[in-house]
Amino acid sequence: MAKCDVAIIGGGLLGTCISYWLSSLYDIEVSVIEKEQEVAMHTSSRNTGVVHSPFYLNPDKKGKLAKAAFVSHDLWKRFAEKKGLAWKIVGTLEVALDDTQHKILEKYLKWGVQNGIFEKDLELLDGNEVTKKEPNVSCHSAVFCKTDVAVDYGELTQELKNESVKNGTKFLLNHKVESIENKKEPVINFENKTQLTSNLVINCAGGYSLDIAKKFSIATEYSSLHFRGEYWIAQKEYTDLVKINIYSVPYYPDFPFLDPHWILRSDGRSEVGPNAVPVPSPETYSGYVGNVDTFISKLADVVTGNAKKLLMNADFMNLVAKEWLSSVSKVVMIERVQKFIPKIKPEYFSERGTAGIRTPIITPEGKFLPDVIELEGPNSFHILNYNSPGATGAPAYSAYVVKTLQEKGLLDYPKNLKESIWNFEKVT
């Protein structure tokens, strides 16, 4: 049976970042377990591709993610420049459509400063000032964040994997976890009938992280839901309709979803999206929706455990109905964007973009868990509910995870620092 010191389940952005830090700090056997043929095949590549500045995150509810996002901005910039990867400064306008939403923008300004953003990089604009900046955008007011960047997180993950491999990390691709023998040294059984034992298992399996945790008898009180975010790509002649990312203040602040927005990609494309359609698995990237009666009946199957309580929540069911409509009808999706980009038309979009899936955790009370959680078992460490802006914050957040493991005595190995693009001590 193969053996390693640390096994990381999940070869996405977070798992790859953790492997990089471990392999640059220690001479230990690190194995990253990934069920696909390459890293970053799911959420790490299927997202908006934005390096976010965390002005919109409540520091009291999402403080850990906010701090990681702020610190990681410069880490990603340094890495992208060193590797010659896309780093396209685009900026973001977060628009309010009425005075009620404007008051939320005023909160965002305070949160942004609390989260470390320089005041000079955030600006509150009235509707006329927004139109001067972007003639095709119409709104009551907006926060202009100057520092948001378009990148390709799939490329970043692949390059980081290469660096980790140079340090000695082994990536076990095409290895799908079948079961766990939760012993003093956990044994991971794979569907290909091979096994791996490890002194420590780190679970950062994205949409499957709760399932993996439950194989360790961890987090059994929680449930999860999967939401597909769909995009439409603007035809080339309409790519420059708006030259800044446009987000809108969410109508449902208690739920972890945003209304569709206008996104500039690092390769020059422009897209609208995403919506948030409930689906049965972390990989249901297309299909499933059907007519409304079929969709509601399927929703009852999708929503299990604690999440069933959400079916009694009128706001949640209203959101689900709206998201269903925007999935079956491009016109409905574009109409939502027309509220702040009036000139936009459905015929400007003829091709769907790459859908992604977000998997929030549901508490025993039937509420969405607001922040990432870390749970420890005997010789295992589990990262759950690691959602947006998780890609932005991955370099710093993964360093925080390693620091936590050190403090818990789970990395009791002699250090052997290797040349690194990032400085662990400065980050932590």
C-alpha positions in Angstrom: 0.0 0.0 0.0 1.3 3.4 -0.9 2.0 5.8 1.9 2.5 9.6 2.3 2.8 12.2 5.0 0.0 14.4 3.9 -2.8 13.5 1.5 -4.9 16.4 0.0 -8.3 15.4 -1.4 -9.2 17.8 -4.2 -7.0 19.0 -7.0 -8.7 22.4 -7.4 -7.2 25.8 -6.7 -7.3 25.4 -2.9 -5.8 21.9 -2.8 -3.1 22.9 -5.2 -2.2 26.0 -3.2 -2.0 24.0 0.0 0.3 21.5 -1.7 2.5 24.3 -2.9 2.9 25.8 0.6 3.6 22.4 2.2 6.1 21.3 -0.5 7.9 24.7 -0.2 8.2 24.5 3.6 9.0 20.8 4.2 10.7 17.8 2.7 7.7 15.5 3.2 5.6 13.2 0.9 2.6 15.2 -0.2 0.0 13.6 -2.5 -2.8 15.5 -4.1 -5.8 13.3 -5.0 -7.9 14.3 -8.0 -10.5 12.2 -9.6 -10.2 14.0 -13.0 -7.4 13.7 -15.6 -6.1 17.1 -14.7 -6.3 19.7 -11.9 -8.9 22.6 -11.8 -11.5 20.8 -14.0 -14.5 22.1 -12.1 -15.2 25.2 -10.0 -11.6 26.4 -10.2 -12.0 26.8 -14.0 -15.7 27.4 -14.1 -16.1 30.8 -12.5 -16.2 34.5 -13.4 -12.4 34.7 -13.5 -12.3 37.9 -11.3 -9.7 38.7 -8.7 -12.1 40.4 -6.3 -11.4 43.2 -3.9 -13.6 42.3 -0.9 -15.5 45.6 -0.4 -18.8 43.8 -0.5 -18.0 41.2 2.2 -19.3 41.8 5.7 -16.2 41.5 7.9 -18.3 40.2 10.8 -19.7 37.3 8.8 -17.1 36.6 6.2 -14.0 38.0 7.8 -11.7 35.1 7.0 -12.6 35.0 3.3 -12.3 38.8 3.1 -8.9 38.9 4.7 -7.6 36.1 2.4 -9.0 37.9 -0.7 -7.3 41.2 0.2 -3.9 39.6 0.9 -4.1 37.3 -2.1 -4.5 40.1 -4.6 -0.8 40.9 -4.7 0.2 37.2 -4.4 -1.7 36.5 -7.6 -0.3 39.5 -9.3 3.2 38.5 -8.5 2.6 34.9 -9.7 0.8 35.9 -12.9 3.6 38.4 -13.8 6.3 35.8 -13.1 4.6 33.2 -15.3 3.5 35.6 -18.0 -0.2 34.8 -17.5 -3.1 37.1 -18.0 -3.5 40.0 -15.5 -6.1 42.4 -16.9 -7.1 45.3 -14.6 -10.8 45.9 -15.4 -12.4 47.4 -12.3 -15.9 46.9 -11.1 -19.0 49.0 -10.7 -21.4 47.7 -8.1 -24.6 49.4 -9.0 -27.7 50.4 -6.9 -31.0 50.8 -8.6 -32.8 52.7 -5.8 -32.2 54.5 -2.5 -32.5 51.4 -0.5 -29.7 49.7 -2.4 -27.7 52.9 -2.2 -27.7 52.6 1.6 -26.1 49.1 1.1 -23.4 50.7 -1.0 -22.6 53.1 1.8 -22.1 50.0 4.0 -19.9 48.5 1.3 -17.6 51.5 1.5 -17.1 51.0 5.3 -16.7 47.2 4.9 -14.1 47.7 2.2 -11.9 49.9 4.4 -12.4 47.4 7.3 -11.3 44.6 5.0 -8.0 46.5 4.2 -8.9 48.2 0.9 -7.3 51.6 0.4 -9.9 54.4 0.4 -8.4 55.7 -2.9 -9.4 52.5 -4.6 -13.1 52.8 -3.8 -15.3 55.6 -4.9 -19.1 56.2 -4.4 -20.6 57.7 -7.6 -24.0 59.1 -8.3 -26.0 58.0 -11.4 -24.7 60.9 -13.6 -21.1 60.1 -12.7 -21.6 56.5 -13.6 -23.0 57.4 -17.0 -20.1 59.6 -17.7 -17.8 56.7 -16.9 -19.9 54.1 -18.7 -22.5 55.7 -21.1 -24.5 52.5 -21.4 -24.9 51.9 -17.7 -27.9 53.4 -15.9 -28.4 53.3 -12.2 -29.1 55.3 -9.0 -25.5 55.1 -7.8 -22.5 52.8 -7.7 -19.4 51.9 -5.9 -16.4 52.0 -8.3 -13.7 49.6 -7.3 -10.5 50.3 -9.3 -8.5 47.2 -8.5 -10.6 44.2 -9.7 -8.7 42.0 -12.3 -9.7 39.5 -14.9 -7.6 36.3 -14.9 -7.8 32.6 -15.9 -7.8 30.6 -12.7 -7.5 27.3 -14.6 -4.2 28.5 -16.0 -3.0 29.8 -12.7 -3.8 26.5 -11.0 -2.0 24.5 -13.7 1.2 26.7 -13.3 1.0 26.4 -9.5 0.7 22.6 -9.9 3.9 22.6 -11.9 5.7 24.6 -9.2 4.4 22.1 -6.5 5.6 19.1 -8.6 9.1 20.7 -8.8 9.0 20.7 -5.0 8.2 17.0 -4.9 4.4 16.9 -4.7 2.8 13.9 -6.3 -0.5 14.5 -8.1 -2.6 11.3 -8.2 -4.9 12.1 -11.2 -7.8 9.8 -12.2 -8.1 8.7 -8.5 -11.7 8.9 -7.3 -12.2 8.2 -3.6 -14.5 5.3 -3.0 -14.3 4.9 0.8 -12.3 5.9 3.9 -11.0 3.6 6.6 -10.9 6.1 9.5 -8.0 4.7 11.4 -5.1 6.3 13.3 -3.4 6.5 9.8 -6.4 6.9 7.5 -6.7 4.5 4.5 -8.1 6.0 1.3 -9.7 3.4 -1.0 -10.0 4.4 -4.6 -12.4 3.2 -7.3 -9.5 1.9 -9.3 -8.9 -0.6 -6.4 -5.7 1.1 -5.2 -5.1 2.4 -1.7 -3.2 5.2 0.0 -2.5 5.7 3.7 -1.4 9.0 5.2 -0.5 10.5 8.5 -2.8 13.5 7.8 -5.7 13.9 5.3 -6.7 17.4 4.2 -10.2 17.6 2.6 -10.7 20.5 0.2 -12.9 18.6 -2.3 -15.1 21.6 -3.3 -18.6 20.5 -4.1 -17.8 17.1 -2.7 -16.1 18.2 0.5 -19.2 17.6 2.7 -19.5 14.0 1.3 -15.8 13.4 2.0 -16.1 14.8 5.6 -19.0 12.5 6.3 -16.9 9.5 5.2 -14.7 10.5 8.2 -17.9 10.9 10.4 -17.4 14.6 10.4 -20.0 17.3 9.8 -22.9 14.8 9.8 -25.3 17.5 11.0 -24.9 19.6 7.8 -26.5 19.3 4.4 -25.6 21.0 1.1 -27.2 22.3 -2.1 -25.7 22.6 -5.6 -26.5 25.7 -7.7 -25.5 26.0 -11.3 -24.4 29.4 -12.6 -25.0 29.9 -16.3 -23.5 32.5 -18.6 -24.2 33.9 -22.1 -21.3 35.2 -24.3 -21.7 38.6 -26.1 -21.1 38.5 -29.8 -17.8 40.1 -30.8 -19.3 43.4 -32.0 -20.9 44.0 -28.6 -17.9 43.0 -26.4 -17.1 46.7 -25.7 -20.7 47.7 -24.9 -19.4 48.2 -21.3 -15.7 48.3 -20.5 -15.9 47.6 -16.7 -17.4 44.7 -14.7 -20.9 45.6 -13.6 -22.4 43.9 -10.6 -25.7 44.9 -8.9 -26.6 44.9 -5.2 -28.3 41.5 -4.6 -32.0 41.4 -4.0 -31.7 38.4 -1.6 -28.8 39.3 0.8 -29.5 36.4 3.1 -28.7 33.9 0.2 -25.2 33.4 -1.2 -26.1 34.4 -4.7 -25.7 37.4 -6.9 -28.0 38.6 -9.7 -26.5 38.3 -13.2 -23.9 40.8 -14.1 -21.7 41.9 -16.9 -18.2 40.3 -16.8 -15.0 41.0 -18.8 -12.9 37.9 -19.4 -9.1 37.8 -19.5 -9.3 36.6 -23.1 -11.3 39.6 -24.3 -14.8 38.1 -24.2 -17.7 39.7 -22.4 -20.4 37.7 -20.7 -23.6 38.0 -18.7 -24.3 35.7 -15.8 -24.5 33.8 -13.6 -27.9 32.8 -12.4 -28.3 30.1 -9.6 -30.3 27.1 -10.6 -30.6 24.2 -8.1 -29.2 21.0 -9.5 -28.6 17.5 -8.1 -24.8 17.2 -8.2 -21.6 19.3 -8.4 -21.3 18.4 -12.0 -24.7 18.9 -13.5 -23.4 21.6 -15.9 -26.3 21.3 -18.4 -29.8 19.9 -18.7 -32.1 19.0 -15.8 -34.3 22.0 -15.7 -37.3 21.0 -17.9 -40.7 22.6 -17.4 -41.7 24.3 -14.2 -43.8 21.4 -12.8 -41.0 18.9 -13.5 -38.5 21.3 -12.0 -40.4 21.8 -8.8 -40.8 18.1 -8.4 -37.1 17.5 -9.0 -36.3 20.3 -6.6 -38.0 18.3 -3.8 -35.6 15.4 -4.6 -32.6 17.7 -4.7 -33.4 19.4 -1.4 -32.6 16.8 1.4 -31.8 16.9 5.1 -31.7 20.4 6.7 -32.2 22.0 3.3 -35.8 20.9 3.2 -36.6 23.7 5.6 -35.7 26.1 2.7 -38.8 24.9 0.9 -40.8 26.7 3.5 -38.9 30.0 2.9 -40.9 32.2 0.6 -37.9 34.3 -0.4 -36.0 31.2 -1.3 -38.8 29.8 -3.4 -39.2 33.2 -5.2 -35.5 33.1 -6.0 -35.7 29.5 -7.3 -38.6 30.5 -9.6 -36.7 33.5 -11.0 -33.5 31.4 -11.5 -35.5 28.7 -13.3 -36.9 31.3 -15.7 -33.5 32.7 -16.4 -32.2 29.2 -17.2 -34.9 28.3 -19.7 -35.1 31.7 -21.3 -32.2 33.8 -22.5 -34.6 36.7 -22.8 -35.4 36.6 -19.0 -31.7 36.5 -18.2 -31.0 39.5 -20.4 -34.0 41.4 -19.0 -32.4 41.2 -15.6 -29.3 42.8 -16.9 -31.3 45.5 -18.8 -32.2 47.0 -15.4 -28.7 48.6 -15.4 -27.6 48.2 -19.0 -30.8 49.3 -20.9 -29.3 49.0 -24.4 -28.4 45.3 -24.0 -30.6 42.9 -26.1 -31.0 39.1 -26.2 -29.9 39.0 -29.8 -26.5 40.2 -28.8 -25.9 36.7 -27.3 -25.9 33.5 -29.3 -23.6 31.2 -27.4 -23.7 29.9 -23.9 -20.6 30.4 -21.7 -19.1 27.8 -19.4 -21.4 27.0 -16.5 -20.1 26.5 -13.0 -21.6 25.1 -9.8 -21.5 26.5 -6.2 -22.2 24.3 -3.2 -23.2 26.2 -0.1 -23.6 24.3 3.2 -26.9 24.3 5.0 -27.1 24.4 8.8 -29.3 22.2 11.0 -31.7 25.2 11.2 -32.1 25.3 7.4 -29.9 28.4 7.0 -27.1 29.0 4.6 -23.8 29.0 6.4 -22.2 32.5 5.9 -18.5 31.7 6.0 -16.0 28.9 5.4 -15.7 26.4 8.2 -12.8 24.2 9.2 -13.4 21.0 11.1 -10.8 18.6 12.6 -11.0 14.9 13.1 -8.4 12.4 14.2 -5.7 12.9 11.6 -8.0 14.8 9.2 -8.8 18.4 8.5 -11.8 19.5 6.5 -12.5 22.8 4.7 -16.2 23.2 4.0 -18.3 25.9 2.4 -15.3 27.4 0.6 -17.2 29.5 -1.9 -16.7 32.9 -3.7 -14.4 34.7 -3.5 -12.5 31.5 -2.8 -10.5 31.5 -6.0 -9.3 35.1 -5.2 -8.3 34.2 -1.7 -6.8 30.8 -2.3 -3.1 31.7 -1.9 -3.5 33.4 1.5 -6.2 31.2 2.8 -4.2 28.1 2.0 -1.3 29.6 4.0 -3.6 30.2 6.9 -4.7 26.5 6.8 -1.0 25.4 6.9 -0.4 27.8 9.8 -3.4 26.3 11.6 -2.1 22.8 11.1 1.3 23.8 12.4 -0.2 25.3 15.5 -2.3 22.2 16.1 0.9 20.1 15.9 -0.3 18.2 12.8 2.8 19.1 10.8 5.5 18.0 13.2 8.3 17.8 10.6 11.6 19.7 10.3 11.3 22.7 8.0 13.4 22.9 4.8 12.5 26.1 3.1 12.8 26.1 -0.7 12.9 29.1 -3.0 9.3 30.3 -3.3 7.4 32.9 -5.3 5.4 33.8 -2.1 6.7 34.4 1.4 4.9 32.3 4.0 5.9 34.3 7.0 4.8 37.6 5.5 1.4 36.1 4.4 0.7 34.5 7.8 
